[in-house]
Amino acid sequence: MKRQSISLTKPNDEWLKSQVFNEEYSSKSELINDLVRQARKQQAQIDWIKAKLDNAENSGFTHDSKEQILKQSKSLLNG
C-alpha cells in the first residue's frame, strides 16, 4: 500500500480520532480509505445518473401531458 502524508484541520483530526477511539475503525488510515471508497462509489452513481439525464435530454422533448406520460410509464411497467 502506498504511504501518504496529509494535513487535516483540527475538527477533522478530532473526528477521525474519535472514530478510532470508539472502535468504529482500527486506524485513521482504514477510515480514510473507507471514506475514499465511499466518495468513489458516490461519484460513479453521479456519473451514471448524469449519463442517463444526458441520454434523456438528447432523445428529444415531448408535448405529451403529465397524464399521458404517467399512463405510458404505467403501461411499460405492467407489460
N, C-alpha and C positions, 0 to 999 in steps of 0.2 A: 504494500500500500504506500502511496506517495505521501510524504510528510510535508505539511504546510505550516506556516506561521501566520496567524491572523490577529487583528486587533479588534476588540469588542468594546462597546460602550459599557459603562458600569451597570446600568439596568439589565442589559443583555447578558453580561457575565454573571450577574447575581441570579438571573433566571436559570441560566444553564447550570450553575452550581446547585440551585435548589432542586432541579430535576434529578441530578446525580445523587444529591443527599437523600432525596425521598425514594431513591432506588427505582426510579422510572427508567433510568438508563445506567449502565455501568461506568460510562465516562462521557466527557464533553464531546469527544470525537465521535462516539457512537450516536449521540444525539444530533450533532451537526450533519453527519452522514444521512441520518433519517430525515432531517429537515430538507436536505438537498434532494433526496429521493422523492419526497412529497412534492416539492416545487417542480421537479421534472415531470412527475405524473400529472400535476395540475396543468403545466404548460402543454403537455400532449393533449389533454382534454380540451384546452382552449383552442389549440391548433385544429383539432377535429371539428369543433363547433364552428370555427371561422371558415373552414373549408366547406362545411355544409351550408352556411349562410352565403358564401360566395357562389356556390353552385346554384342555390335558390335564386339569388339576385340575377345571375347570368341566364337563367332559364326563362326570364321574362316575367311580366306582371299580368295579373288577371283583372277582369272587370266584374267577376262574379261577386255576388253579395256574400256577407258573412254566413247567411243561412245556407247558400248553395255550397260554399266551401265546407261547412260543417257536414252537410249531407254527403258530399263526395268523400270526405275523410272517413265518416262512419261506414260508408259503403265499402271503401277499401279495407277497413279493419275487419268488417264482417264477412268479407269474401264475396 
